[in-house]
Amino acid sequence: MRPTRRIPPGPGQESVWDYPRPPRVEPTSRRVRVVFGGVTIADTRRALRVLETSHPPTYYIPPEDIRMEYLTPTDKRSFCEFKGMAGYFTVQVGERRAGNAAWSYAQPSPGYEALAGYVAFYPSRMDACYIDDEQVVAQEGDFYGGWITSDIVGPFKGGPGTWGW
């Protein structure tokens, strides 16, 4: 199956089809925030973003900028052919709970060492995630965890019918 037609980027936009494969990790000084249960659980200008062909960026936040008391490690693991073995966290604030809603690479594969210990969040499982003051839209599906903003164009992999791209 071939992806739907590529959307040409406008001024100030990026196309996910111009992102590399294997993925690239790059720092961003944009403000990245995660809100859950009425609490800002992460707020940073020191995030790393992972860019991969056909995917909106995934943002990884340094643990020093996360209220880690709201994250509990789980037994879930997954393997990325590029980044290695990921471990997951449940996010809980008061009675609100989101299982396996965040993940991290304790010992990422060579080339991705910068991600070690940083945490990424599924925006679909949080109350809100922001890049600067723009609330992100979650990447469709429940696998990649990309953050869609107005400066990113697709089409994006992740939804039904896109796994064969």
PLY file of the C-alpha trace (Angstrom):
ply
format ascii 1.0
element vertex 165
property float x
property float y
property float z
element edge 164
property int vertex1
property int vertex2
end_header
0.00 0.00 0.00
1.28 3.45 -0.86
0.72 6.48 1.36
-1.83 9.07 0.43
-0.42 12.02 -1.46
2.41 13.88 0.25
1.41 17.34 1.46
3.90 20.00 0.36
5.14 22.08 3.31
4.27 25.77 3.42
6.50 28.54 4.76
7.82 27.60 8.20
6.58 24.01 7.93
8.36 20.65 7.81
7.23 17.58 5.92
7.64 14.30 7.76
8.57 12.86 4.36
11.79 14.90 4.50
12.78 13.32 7.84
15.49 10.64 7.65
15.45 6.89 8.12
17.11 5.78 10.33
15.77 8.49 12.66
17.73 11.56 13.72
17.88 12.89 17.29
18.19 16.64 17.67
17.90 19.11 20.55
15.15 21.70 20.60
14.92 24.85 22.69
11.16 25.10 22.17
9.12 24.83 25.34
7.69 21.32 25.78
4.99 20.74 28.42
2.92 17.77 29.53
-0.24 18.14 31.65
-2.09 15.30 33.35
-4.67 15.31 36.14
-4.50 19.11 36.29
-0.76 19.03 37.05
2.08 20.10 34.75
4.19 16.98 35.10
6.88 18.03 32.61
8.14 21.43 31.46
11.39 21.94 29.60
13.32 23.85 26.97
15.92 21.05 26.84
13.98 18.31 25.04
15.28 16.10 22.30
13.12 15.36 19.30
13.34 12.22 17.21
12.61 12.68 13.52
11.81 9.68 11.32
10.36 9.45 7.83
6.54 9.49 7.86
6.25 10.19 11.62
5.55 13.42 13.48
8.34 14.18 15.97
8.48 12.40 19.29
9.76 14.57 22.14
12.01 13.18 24.88
12.25 15.18 28.10
15.15 15.11 30.57
14.11 13.52 33.88
15.29 16.63 35.76
12.43 18.53 34.08
9.77 15.91 34.91
7.91 15.51 38.18
9.03 11.89 38.42
6.96 11.27 41.55
3.99 10.90 39.17
5.67 8.16 37.10
5.89 4.52 38.14
7.87 1.97 36.09
5.88 -0.95 34.67
6.88 -4.38 33.38
6.13 -3.47 29.76
9.03 -3.49 27.30
9.25 -2.90 23.57
12.08 -3.04 21.09
12.90 -0.41 18.46
15.20 -1.53 15.66
17.06 1.77 15.97
16.87 2.89 19.60
16.86 -0.46 21.40
14.82 -1.67 24.39
12.30 0.73 25.94
10.80 0.55 29.41
7.41 2.10 30.26
5.81 4.15 33.01
2.31 4.57 34.36
1.44 8.21 34.99
-0.77 8.84 38.03
-1.97 12.06 39.63
-4.40 11.49 42.48
-7.01 9.00 41.23
-6.25 9.69 37.54
-4.09 6.97 36.03
-2.73 6.31 32.54
-1.01 2.94 32.19
2.12 2.64 30.04
1.68 6.27 28.99
5.38 7.16 28.88
8.58 5.37 27.93
12.33 5.70 28.13
15.51 4.03 26.90
17.85 3.28 29.82
20.60 2.00 27.51
19.81 3.09 23.95
21.56 1.57 20.96
24.71 3.17 19.50
23.90 6.44 17.79
21.01 7.15 20.17
22.94 7.50 23.45
21.62 11.08 23.90
18.17 9.61 24.69
19.42 7.69 27.75
17.05 8.34 30.66
14.94 10.89 28.80
11.18 10.22 28.87
8.62 10.46 26.05
4.86 10.70 26.60
1.95 9.54 24.45
0.01 12.79 23.94
-3.19 10.75 23.42
-3.00 9.57 27.04
-2.29 12.96 28.62
-4.75 15.80 29.25
-2.66 18.07 27.04
0.81 18.36 25.57
2.23 21.62 24.25
5.02 22.82 22.01
5.49 26.45 23.01
1.85 27.54 23.46
0.33 25.24 20.83
-1.55 22.18 22.05
-0.40 19.18 20.03
-2.58 16.63 18.28
-1.66 13.01 18.98
-0.41 10.86 16.12
-3.15 8.45 15.16
-2.83 4.89 16.40
-1.29 3.70 19.63
2.23 2.81 18.66
4.47 5.74 17.71
3.48 8.60 20.03
4.24 11.48 17.66
3.29 15.08 18.40
1.53 16.93 15.55
1.70 20.73 15.45
0.74 23.26 12.79
4.31 23.38 11.49
4.33 19.65 10.57
2.67 18.19 7.47
2.09 14.57 6.43
0.44 12.29 5.69
1.44 10.52 8.91
1.97 6.83 9.48
0.11 5.23 12.40
-3.56 5.11 11.55
-5.51 2.26 9.96
-4.18 1.28 6.55
-0.78 2.91 7.04
1.27 0.01 8.43
2.37 -1.13 4.98
3.94 2.16 3.98
0 1
1 2
2 3
3 4
4 5
5 6
6 7
7 8
8 9
9 10
10 11
11 12
12 13
13 14
14 15
15 16
16 17
17 18
18 19
19 20
20 21
21 22
22 23
23 24
24 25
25 26
26 27
27 28
28 29
29 30
30 31
31 32
32 33
33 34
34 35
35 36
36 37
37 38
38 39
39 40
40 41
41 42
42 43
43 44
44 45
45 46
46 47
47 48
48 49
49 50
50 51
51 52
52 53
53 54
54 55
55 56
56 57
57 58
58 59
59 60
60 61
61 62
62 63
63 64
64 65
65 66
66 67
67 68
68 69
69 70
70 71
71 72
72 73
73 74
74 75
75 76
76 77
77 78
78 79
79 80
80 81
81 82
82 83
83 84
84 85
85 86
86 87
87 88
88 89
89 90
90 91
91 92
92 93
93 94
94 95
95 96
96 97
97 98
98 99
99 100
100 101
101 102
102 103
103 104
104 105
105 106
106 107
107 108
108 109
109 110
110 111
111 112
112 113
113 114
114 115
115 116
116 117
117 118
118 119
119 120
120 121
121 122
122 123
123 124
124 125
125 126
126 127
127 128
128 129
129 130
130 131
131 132
132 133
133 134
134 135
135 136
136 137
137 138
138 139
139 140
140 141
141 142
142 143
143 144
144 145
145 146
146 147
147 148
148 149
149 150
150 151
151 152
152 153
153 154
154 155
155 156
156 157
157 158
158 159
159 160
160 161
161 162
162 163
163 164
